[in-house]
């Protein structure tokens, strides 16, 4: 199961210091969740460009299919969103992945 979630500060609700703290706490949460689940690992983590007029961060985490780990992560993200006055955290799950194999020709 791949879980992807994103946080943002496009509305500039958080000054830089608070945005940095929010991102740091989400990092710590992800590290904790991955550490506590044997089959969990971070597949990707990225941020908007430093010069962009918005601030976003995205994580893609491989998690076991058990719902306890996912629900714990969701609940803790909601707490952090409330603490940092966020309207929402974007969350989506992909139970399967498709591997695209290349065609022989050049496009």
N, C-alpha and C positions, 0 to 999 in steps of 0.2 A: 504494500500500500504506500503510495506517495502522497504525502500531505504537503500542500503549499499554502503559505499565508504571507500576507503583505501588510505592512504598516506604512503610514504616510503622514506628512505634515504639509501638504499642499496648501492648506488654508492658513499657514503660518500661525496656527494657534499656539505652538510651542516655540519659545525662544531657543536659540541654538543650544544653550546649556541644558534645557529640559529635553530637547530632542535627543541629544547625546546620551542623557541618562536613560531615557526610554529605550533607545536602541541597546544600550548596555544591559539593561535589565532583561530585555527580550533575548539577547545573546546568552545571558546567564541561565535563563529558563530553558532555552533550547539545549544548552550543554547539560543541564541537570536531567532533562527528559531523555536525551540520548544516552547519557551515562547509566541511567536506571533501567534501560531496556536493551537487552542483549542484542537484538536484531535491528536496532535503530541506528541510523547514521545520517549525517547531513550530506545530501547530494549536491546542494548548491546554496549559496548565500550571496546576495549582491545588493548594490545600492545605486541610486540615481547618480548621475555624474556630479562632481562637486560644484561645477559652475551652472548646473541646471536651476531654473527658477522654482523648483519644487524639491521636496525631500521624500524619498520612498526607500523602503528596504524590503527584500523578499527572501524567504527561506523555502527550500524544498527538502523535505525530510522523509527518508524511508523509515516506515514504522511497521511493527508487526500488526497483524490483522486484529489483535485484541482491542476492544473498545476502551478499556481502562486507560491506557496510555494516551490515546487520542483525546478522550474526554478530559483527562487531567490537564493536558496541554491547552485545550480549548478554554477550560474554566480559568486557568491562570492567565491566559492572554486577555480574557474579558476583565479580570481584575486589573491588570496593567493598563488596559485601555481606559478604564474608569479613573484610575489614579492619574493618568496623563490627559484627561479630558478629551479623549478621542471619541468620535461618533461611532466608529466601527473598526474592526480588523477584517480584511478580506481573507476568506478561508475556502479552499477547495481541495477535494480528494480525488485521486485517480487510482481505482482498484486494479487497473491493468495498464500495461504499456505496450505499444506496438513498435517493433523494430522495423524501420524502413530500409530495405536493401536497395543498393544503387542500380540504376539502369545501365546498360552497357555503353550507350552513346553519350555524346556531349550535347548539351542543350544550346 
